[in-house]
Amino acid sequence: MMKQQFNTFRFDTATIDKNNSIKEQSSIAARCFILEFDAGVNLEMVEIPGGSFPMGALASEIGSRENERPVHQVNVSSFFMSKFPITQAQWLAIIPTLPQMGNKFYGSELPVVNVWLEKALEFCRRLKELTNLPFRLPSEAEWEYACRAGTTTPFSFGQSITTDFANFNGQLPYNNSSSGIFKQQTTPIGYFPFANGFGLFDMHGNVWEWCADIWHEDYTGAPSDNRAWLTSGDHSYCVQRGGSWLDGANRCRSAYRVGDVAHNTDNIVGLRLCLSKEN
């Protein structure tokens, strides 16, 4: 069995205002489960505390859409989530071949992209078999809860976001704030200095991330807990969250959601894992 250990790590987080100025900065500690693969490749899973939060966005939130409503209270049990999107090195430790990607998107510490839903599920299944641990894709509620990390603002960093905090198309800023850099490709894990309040990186931008839920046009009838919503809805689409390097800031908001087909080749879709806690 792969080597497993628990550790505590420290990370920096910050809050920015609507003018993109840092209002507050702090250093926080969090608990982490580390899975050590062969060849020095590790998978770090951050402990996400349980709690309750209002899921979705009010109509008053700039850029919000009807499919982010009604805002509803969701109770979430504690779980683990990968600190970063799954990298190509981590992927190759479990599945011997990478998806086909554009030339500039290859790199061991870059997120794996062009991940079809079937392959994302296969990655979870293989890792579960190797470790005998319940790895899986996050539910949509878990993803938003983890992204927000206790915040109710459009972004986990506050009222706005800049390309100093996340990899998105800086030529399409949020709410008429100043423009930033458009890198036109993914960035490696650890590229940005700030995590959100739970210690997760790249929850805004870089790559879209699969969730386990099928697509629903809004939250009418949505579960009040962190289960994946698999009834009714459109079974031909699954939820993706977080935005990507290609998208403007608005599409990287905590509440922004899309439904995508299982197959894509746009160099913008990856994955992030969850690990259920044993009862």
KOLLUMMI-515030 format. One record per residue (C-alpha): x, y, z; chain; residue number from 0. Coordinates in pm, 1 decimal. Each point is the difference from the previous one (the first is absolute). Example, Ala and Ser with C-alpha at 12.3 -4.5 7.8 and 13.67 -1.06 7.14 Angstrom:
BEGIN
(kolmi (1230.0; -450.0; 780.0); "A"; 0)
(kolmi (137.0; 344.0; -66.0); "A"; 1)
***
This chain:
BEGIN
(kolmi (0.0; 0.0; 0.0); "A"; 0)
(kolmi (117.8; 353.3; -70.5); "A"; 1)
(kolmi (144.7; 186.6; 296.0); "A"; 2)
(kolmi (-254.2; 216.3; 179.7); "A"; 3)
(kolmi (45.7; 265.3; 267.1); "A"; 4)
(kolmi (-172.2; 296.0; 160.9); "A"; 5)
(kolmi (168.3; 336.5; 31.4); "A"; 6)
(kolmi (-75.2; 360.9; 88.3); "A"; 7)
(kolmi (95.5; 271.5; -245.0); "A"; 8)
(kolmi (-12.5; 376.8; 2.3); "A"; 9)
(kolmi (-119.1; 217.5; -284.6); "A"; 10)
(kolmi (-60.7; 366.0; -73.8); "A"; 11)
(kolmi (-336.4; 140.3; -94.2); "A"; 12)
(kolmi (-118.1; 351.2; -77.3); "A"; 13)
(kolmi (-312.4; 206.3; -59.6); "A"; 14)
(kolmi (-25.4; 258.3; -275.5); "A"; 15)
(kolmi (-257.3; 274.7; -45.4); "A"; 16)
(kolmi (-191.7; 103.3; -311.5); "A"; 17)
(kolmi (294.8; 221.8; -99.4); "A"; 18)
(kolmi (233.3; -303.5; 3.3); "A"; 19)
(kolmi (191.8; 123.2; 304.0); "A"; 20)
(kolmi (99.3; -243.3; 275.1); "A"; 21)
(kolmi (-203.3; 79.5; 311.8); "A"; 22)
(kolmi (118.2; -278.8; 224.4); "A"; 23)
(kolmi (264.5; -272.6; -5.3); "A"; 24)
(kolmi (55.9; -286.4; 243.3); "A"; 25)
(kolmi (180.1; -330.6; 52.5); "A"; 26)
(kolmi (-215.0; -301.0; 94.3); "A"; 27)
(kolmi (64.6; -364.9; 86.3); "A"; 28)
(kolmi (-196.7; -294.1; -139.2); "A"; 29)
(kolmi (16.7; -378.4; 20.4); "A"; 30)
(kolmi (101.6; -199.7; -304.1); "A"; 31)
(kolmi (-3.9; -367.9; -97.8); "A"; 32)
(kolmi (294.4; -87.2; -224.8); "A"; 33)
(kolmi (11.5; -298.7; -230.7); "A"; 34)
(kolmi (349.0; -78.5; -126.8); "A"; 35)
(kolmi (24.3; -164.6; -340.9); "A"; 36)
(kolmi (314.6; -154.5; -142.1); "A"; 37)
(kolmi (259.6; 228.5; -163.2); "A"; 38)
(kolmi (-51.3; 275.8; 256.6); "A"; 39)
(kolmi (-349.9; 102.1; -112.1); "A"; 40)
(kolmi (-236.3; 100.5; 280.2); "A"; 41)
(kolmi (-372.1; 72.0; 15.5); "A"; 42)
(kolmi (-91.4; 248.5; 274.1); "A"; 43)
(kolmi (-359.0; -9.4; 124.0); "A"; 44)
(kolmi (-106.6; 292.0; 220.6); "A"; 45)
(kolmi (-246.8; -62.0; 281.9); "A"; 46)
(kolmi (-314.6; 204.3; -59.6); "A"; 47)
(kolmi (-200.3; 56.7; 320.0); "A"; 48)
(kolmi (-371.0; -68.0; -0.8); "A"; 49)
(kolmi (-249.7; 282.1; 18.7); "A"; 50)
(kolmi (-297.3; 170.7; -157.6); "A"; 51)
(kolmi (-3.9; 263.6; -273.8); "A"; 52)
(kolmi (-233.6; 185.5; -238.2); "A"; 53)
(kolmi (62.4; -159.4; -340.8); "A"; 54)
(kolmi (-45.3; 211.7; -311.6); "A"; 55)
(kolmi (-3.2; 372.5; -72.9); "A"; 56)
(kolmi (-255.7; 270.9; 62.8); "A"; 57)
(kolmi (-132.1; 202.9; -292.4); "A"; 58)
(kolmi (189.3; 296.5; 142.7); "A"; 59)
(kolmi (335.0; -169.7; -64.9); "A"; 60)
(kolmi (143.8; 152.2; -315.5); "A"; 61)
(kolmi (16.1; -252.4; -281.3); "A"; 62)
(kolmi (-214.7; -259.8; 173.8); "A"; 63)
(kolmi (-246.2; -211.0; -196.9); "A"; 64)
(kolmi (-334.1; -167.6; 62.9); "A"; 65)
(kolmi (157.8; -345.3; 7.4); "A"; 66)
(kolmi (181.5; 107.0; 320.0); "A"; 67)
(kolmi (-332.6; 39.5; 179.8); "A"; 68)
(kolmi (-192.3; -38.5; 219.4); "A"; 69)
(kolmi (265.3; 49.2; 265.5); "A"; 70)
(kolmi (-53.1; -284.0; 247.1); "A"; 71)
(kolmi (159.1; -115.5; 323.1); "A"; 72)
(kolmi (211.4; -315.8; -27.2); "A"; 73)
(kolmi (147.1; -207.4; 281.3); "A"; 74)
(kolmi (339.2; -148.6; -86.7); "A"; 75)
(kolmi (181.1; -280.6; 180.5); "A"; 76)
(kolmi (377.4; 20.3; 39.1); "A"; 77)
(kolmi (207.9; -148.4; -283.7); "A"; 78)
(kolmi (341.0; 28.8; -166.6); "A"; 79)
(kolmi (63.8; 180.9; -329.4); "A"; 80)
(kolmi (317.9; 11.2; -206.1); "A"; 81)
(kolmi (199.7; 314.8; 64.5); "A"; 82)
(kolmi (54.5; 55.4; -372.9); "A"; 83)
(kolmi (-154.7; -123.1; -324.7); "A"; 84)
(kolmi (135.5; -343.7; -93.0); "A"; 85)
(kolmi (335.3; 39.8; -172.0); "A"; 86)
(kolmi (140.1; -194.9; -292.6); "A"; 87)
(kolmi (255.4; -165.9; 229.2); "A"; 88)
(kolmi (-279.6; -119.1; 230.0); "A"; 89)
(kolmi (-203.8; -118.9; -296.2); "A"; 90)
(kolmi (288.9; -203.9; -140.7); "A"; 91)
(kolmi (53.2; -162.3; 339.9); "A"; 92)
(kolmi (-346.0; -153.7; -36.2); "A"; 93)
(kolmi (-78.4; -12.9; -373.9); "A"; 94)
(kolmi (291.4; -73.5; -237.8); "A"; 95)
(kolmi (-92.1; 245.4; -276.3); "A"; 96)
(kolmi (-103.9; 364.8; 2.5); "A"; 97)
(kolmi (-295.0; 137.9; -191.8); "A"; 98)
(kolmi (98.9; 164.3; -326.4); "A"; 99)
(kolmi (78.4; 364.8; 69.6); "A"; 100)
(kolmi (129.3; 304.3; -184.5); "A"; 101)
(kolmi (381.4; 17.6; -6.8); "A"; 102)
(kolmi (29.1; 289.6; 245.9); "A"; 103)
(kolmi (-218.1; -176.0; 256.5); "A"; 104)
(kolmi (240.4; -286.1; 77.1); "A"; 105)
(kolmi (196.6; 8.9; 325.8); "A"; 106)
(kolmi (22.4; -222.4; 307.1); "A"; 107)
(kolmi (-113.3; 275.2; 240.2); "A"; 108)
(kolmi (-268.4; 135.7; -232.0); "A"; 109)
(kolmi (-361.5; -112.5; 40.5); "A"; 110)
(kolmi (-103.1; -287.0; -222.2); "A"; 111)
(kolmi (-251.1; 131.7; -256.6); "A"; 112)
(kolmi (-239.6; -134.2; -261.1); "A"; 113)
(kolmi (-120.0; -242.5; 265.0); "A"; 114)
(kolmi (-317.3; -164.9; -122.2); "A"; 115)
(kolmi (-249.7; -85.9; 270.9); "A"; 116)
(kolmi (51.4; -373.8; -48.8); "A"; 117)
(kolmi (373.7; 44.0; 52.8); "A"; 118)
(kolmi (-53.6; 212.6; 311.6); "A"; 119)
(kolmi (-216.6; -276.1; 143.5); "A"; 120)
(kolmi (257.1; -261.9; -102.9); "A"; 121)
(kolmi (272.8; 194.8; 181.9); "A"; 122)
(kolmi (-211.5; -0.2; 316.9); "A"; 123)
(kolmi (-78.1; -370.4; -36.7); "A"; 124)
(kolmi (362.3; -103.7; -51.1); "A"; 125)
(kolmi (119.8; 211.3; 291.2); "A"; 126)
(kolmi (-271.7; -145.8; 219.9); "A"; 127)
(kolmi (104.4; -353.4; -95.9); "A"; 128)
(kolmi (367.7; 69.9; 65.8); "A"; 129)
(kolmi (-53.9; 160.9; 338.8); "A"; 130)
(kolmi (-326.8; -151.2; 122.1); "A"; 131)
(kolmi (-106.1; 356.9; 76.4); "A"; 132)
(kolmi (-325.6; 161.5; -122.5); "A"; 133)
(kolmi (139.6; 247.9; -255.6); "A"; 134)
(kolmi (-262.6; 163.1; -223.2); "A"; 135)
(kolmi (-102.1; 317.9; -178.7); "A"; 136)
(kolmi (-149.3; 268.7; 225.1); "A"; 137)
(kolmi (-368.4; 69.8; 1.8); "A"; 138)
(kolmi (-92.3; 344.6; -125.1); "A"; 139)
(kolmi (-95.0; 104.0; 353.7); "A"; 140)
(kolmi (335.6; -120.0; 136.9); "A"; 141)
(kolmi (184.2; 184.4; -274.3); "A"; 142)
(kolmi (-170.9; 334.4; 65.2); "A"; 143)
(kolmi (27.3; -38.7; 377.6); "A"; 144)
(kolmi (372.7; -74.1; -31.4); "A"; 145)
(kolmi (51.1; 285.6; -245.8); "A"; 146)
(kolmi (-177.8; 256.7; 215.4); "A"; 147)
(kolmi (181.2; -106.2; 319.4); "A"; 148)
(kolmi (-246.6; 192.7; 214.9); "A"; 149)
(kolmi (-43.8; 299.8; -231.1); "A"; 150)
(kolmi (-316.7; 130.8; -165.5); "A"; 151)
(kolmi (174.3; 238.4; -242.5); "A"; 152)
(kolmi (28.2; -66.6; -376.2); "A"; 153)
(kolmi (349.1; -144.6; 52.0); "A"; 154)
(kolmi (161.8; -167.8; 296.9); "A"; 155)
(kolmi (246.1; 290.2; 0.0); "A"; 156)
(kolmi (-273.9; 262.6; 25.0); "A"; 157)
(kolmi (-196.8; 231.4; -227.5); "A"; 158)
(kolmi (237.7; -33.4; -293.6); "A"; 159)
(kolmi (295.0; -200.0; -128.4); "A"; 160)
(kolmi (322.6; 78.7; -182.8); "A"; 161)
(kolmi (250.7; -194.6; -206.2); "A"; 162)
(kolmi (234.9; 22.4; 298.6); "A"; 163)
(kolmi (-238.1; -243.8; 173.3); "A"; 164)
(kolmi (-127.1; -224.6; -278.6); "A"; 165)
(kolmi (58.9; -107.2; -359.5); "A"; 166)
(kolmi (-281.8; 136.2; -215.5); "A"; 167)
(kolmi (-35.3; 227.8; -300.9); "A"; 168)
(kolmi (106.1; 327.6; 158.2); "A"; 169)
(kolmi (-129.1; 191.9; -301.2); "A"; 170)
(kolmi (-349.4; -85.5; 126.2); "A"; 171)
(kolmi (8.8; 127.1; 362.3); "A"; 172)
(kolmi (-287.3; -5.3; 246.0); "A"; 173)
(kolmi (-236.6; 293.1; 37.0); "A"; 174)
(kolmi (203.0; 250.3; -202.6); "A"; 175)
(kolmi (309.3; -37.3; 217.3); "A"; 176)
(kolmi (342.1; 50.6; -156.8); "A"; 177)
(kolmi (122.5; -249.2; -259.6); "A"; 178)
(kolmi (271.1; -256.0; 68.6); "A"; 179)
(kolmi (216.4; -259.1; -173.1); "A"; 180)
(kolmi (-138.7; -259.3; -239.6); "A"; 181)
(kolmi (253.0; -284.6; 13.2); "A"; 182)
(kolmi (-182.4; -206.7; -264.1); "A"; 183)
(kolmi (96.2; -327.8; 167.1); "A"; 184)
(kolmi (-11.2; -186.1; 330.8); "A"; 185)
(kolmi (228.0; 77.7; 293.2); "A"; 186)
(kolmi (179.9; -258.0; 217.2); "A"; 187)
(kolmi (-118.0; -85.6; 348.5); "A"; 188)
(kolmi (130.2; 236.8; 264.8); "A"; 189)
(kolmi (37.0; 282.3; -251.4); "A"; 190)
(kolmi (-213.8; 243.7; 199.1); "A"; 191)
(kolmi (96.9; 94.2; 356.2); "A"; 192)
(kolmi (-348.0; 7.8; 154.6); "A"; 193)
(kolmi (-241.6; -281.1; 79.8); "A"; 194)
(kolmi (-360.0; 40.0; 104.6); "A"; 195)
(kolmi (-98.4; -19.4; 365.9); "A"; 196)
(kolmi (5.0; -381.0; 3.8); "A"; 197)
(kolmi (345.7; -27.0; -160.2); "A"; 198)
(kolmi (-110.6; -88.2; -355.1); "A"; 199)
(kolmi (172.5; 148.6; -305.0); "A"; 200)
(kolmi (-129.6; 71.5; -352.3); "A"; 201)
(kolmi (-367.5; -26.9; 91.9); "A"; 202)
(kolmi (-51.5; 302.0; -227.3); "A"; 203)
(kolmi (129.4; -40.9; -355.4); "A"; 204)
(kolmi (278.8; -216.3; -147.4); "A"; 205)
(kolmi (-223.6; -299.5; -90.1); "A"; 206)
(kolmi (-366.2; -86.3; 22.6); "A"; 207)
(kolmi (-57.2; -283.2; 246.9); "A"; 208)
(kolmi (-250.4; -284.4; -29.5); "A"; 209)
(kolmi (-265.3; -53.2; 264.0); "A"; 210)
(kolmi (-200.0; -318.5; 50.9); "A"; 211)
(kolmi (-342.3; 163.4; -55.9); "A"; 212)
(kolmi (-203.4; -10.1; -316.6); "A"; 213)
(kolmi (-113.2; 336.1; -137.4); "A"; 214)
(kolmi (-306.7; 180.0; 135.4); "A"; 215)
(kolmi (-122.2; 332.7; -135.7); "A"; 216)
(kolmi (-31.2; 146.7; 349.6); "A"; 217)
(kolmi (-1.9; -106.9; 365.8); "A"; 218)
(kolmi (-372.4; -63.0; 34.8); "A"; 219)
(kolmi (-23.8; -327.3; 193.4); "A"; 220)
(kolmi (375.5; -23.6; 61.1); "A"; 221)
(kolmi (123.7; -213.7; 292.9); "A"; 222)
(kolmi (52.6; 175.7; 332.9); "A"; 223)
(kolmi (314.8; -202.5; 70.2); "A"; 224)
(kolmi (322.7; -69.4; -186.6); "A"; 225)
(kolmi (-120.6; -295.5; -203.9); "A"; 226)
(kolmi (44.4; 14.1; -376.7); "A"; 227)
(kolmi (-331.7; 85.4; -171.0); "A"; 228)
(kolmi (-60.4; -291.1; -237.8); "A"; 229)
(kolmi (-378.3; -5.6; -37.4); "A"; 230)
(kolmi (-207.5; 177.2; -266.7); "A"; 231)
(kolmi (209.5; 258.3; -186.8); "A"; 232)
(kolmi (185.4; -58.6; -326.9); "A"; 233)
(kolmi (199.6; -323.6; 12.4); "A"; 234)
(kolmi (187.9; 89.2; -319.8); "A"; 235)
(kolmi (187.1; 282.0; 178.3); "A"; 236)
(kolmi (204.0; 10.9; 319.9); "A"; 237)
(kolmi (93.3; 303.0; 208.0); "A"; 238)
(kolmi (333.1; 178.8; -24.1); "A"; 239)
(kolmi (119.4; 274.0; 233.3); "A"; 240)
(kolmi (272.1; 259.7; 43.0); "A"; 241)
(kolmi (65.8; 149.7; -343.3); "A"; 242)
(kolmi (329.5; -26.0; -186.6); "A"; 243)
(kolmi (300.1; 189.6; -140.3); "A"; 244)
(kolmi (-213.7; 78.0; -307.0); "A"; 245)
(kolmi (-297.4; 148.9; 183.0); "A"; 246)
(kolmi (-72.9; 347.6; 124.8); "A"; 247)
(kolmi (-15.7; 69.9; 371.9); "A"; 248)
(kolmi (-378.6; -22.6; 21.3); "A"; 249)
(kolmi (5.7; -367.2; -101.8); "A"; 250)
(kolmi (245.4; -66.9; 284.0); "A"; 251)
(kolmi (-239.3; 113.7; 275.1); "A"; 252)
(kolmi (-66.6; -241.6; 287.3); "A"; 253)
(kolmi (-362.6; -47.7; -108.0); "A"; 254)
(kolmi (53.6; -22.5; -377.8); "A"; 255)
(kolmi (-97.2; -336.1; -146.0); "A"; 256)
(kolmi (-17.2; -166.1; -339.6); "A"; 257)
(kolmi (-115.6; -333.2; -134.3); "A"; 258)
(kolmi (231.8; -167.8; -248.4); "A"; 259)
(kolmi (-10.6; -311.2; -213.4); "A"; 260)
(kolmi (228.1; -282.4; 98.9); "A"; 261)
(kolmi (245.2; 62.4; -286.2); "A"; 262)
(kolmi (203.9; 314.3; -59.3); "A"; 263)
(kolmi (333.4; 93.2; -157.1); "A"; 264)
(kolmi (34.4; 365.7; 95.9); "A"; 265)
(kolmi (300.8; -22.0; 236.9); "A"; 266)
(kolmi (-216.5; 151.5; 273.9); "A"; 267)
(kolmi (-152.7; -292.4; 193.5); "A"; 268)
(kolmi (173.4; -193.7; 277.0); "A"; 269)
(kolmi (-102.0; -141.5; 335.9); "A"; 270)
(kolmi (42.4; 25.2; 374.0); "A"; 271)
(kolmi (-64.1; -288.4; 237.0); "A"; 272)
(kolmi (-192.3; -49.0; 319.9); "A"; 273)
(kolmi (54.2; -261.9; 266.1); "A"; 274)
(kolmi (-285.7; -94.5; 227.7); "A"; 275)
(kolmi (71.3; -30.6; 367.7); "A"; 276)
(kolmi (-56.6; -340.1; 151.8); "A"; 277)
(kolmi (-289.6; -9.2; 242.1); "A"; 278)
***
